[in-house]
Amino acid sequence: MDERRAPQLSAQEQRALELAAAGCTNRQIASAMSLSEATIKSYLKHAYLKLGANGRAHAVAKWLDARDNPRT
């Protein structure tokens, strides 16, 4: 499997990553998405696992790369 291929992230996981990439805190993401901070942490944790990332910055970088450079 091509490592740069985007994993199947939910719409909520993608939105949380998008806001994280914009520099938002978990609290700000939760407010923007009208969800609890615990839910946002859960979305981000699942996204990290799906992306094989070891943290927020790594996940955002991998997600942006996969999104902007799709492989077929």
C-alpha positions in Angstrom: 0.0 0.0 0.0 1.3 3.5 -0.9 2.2 5.2 2.4 1.0 8.6 1.0 -2.4 7.3 0.2 -5.0 9.0 2.5 -6.5 6.6 5.1 -10.3 6.7 5.5 -10.8 9.4 8.0 -14.3 10.3 9.0 -15.6 13.8 8.1 -15.4 14.8 11.8 -11.8 13.6 12.0 -10.9 15.5 8.9 -12.6 18.7 10.2 -10.8 18.4 13.5 -7.5 18.0 11.7 -8.3 21.0 9.4 -8.9 23.2 12.5 -5.8 21.8 14.2 -3.8 22.6 11.1 -5.1 26.2 11.3 -3.6 26.4 14.8 -6.8 25.9 16.9 -6.6 24.3 20.3 -8.8 21.3 21.2 -11.1 23.7 23.1 -11.4 26.0 20.0 -12.1 23.0 17.8 -14.7 21.8 20.2 -16.4 25.2 20.1 -16.3 25.4 16.3 -17.8 22.0 15.9 -20.3 22.4 18.8 -18.9 19.3 20.5 -17.1 18.5 23.8 -13.4 18.7 24.1 -13.4 15.0 25.1 -15.0 14.2 21.7 -12.4 16.2 19.8 -9.6 14.4 21.7 -11.2 11.1 20.7 -11.5 12.2 17.0 -7.9 13.3 16.9 -6.7 10.2 18.7 -8.4 8.0 16.1 -7.0 10.2 13.3 -3.5 9.8 14.7 -3.9 6.0 14.8 -5.2 5.8 11.2 -2.4 8.1 10.0 0.3 6.3 11.9 1.3 9.6 13.5 3.0 10.1 16.8 1.4 13.4 17.7 -0.6 16.4 16.5 2.0 18.1 14.3 3.0 14.8 12.7 -0.7 13.9 12.1 -1.5 17.3 10.5 1.6 17.1 8.3 0.7 13.5 7.1 -2.9 14.4 6.5 -2.1 17.6 4.6 0.4 15.7 2.4 -2.0 12.9 1.7 -4.8 15.4 1.0 -2.8 17.6 -1.2 -0.9 14.8 -3.1 -3.5 12.0 -3.6 -2.2 8.8 -5.0 -4.4 6.4 -7.0 
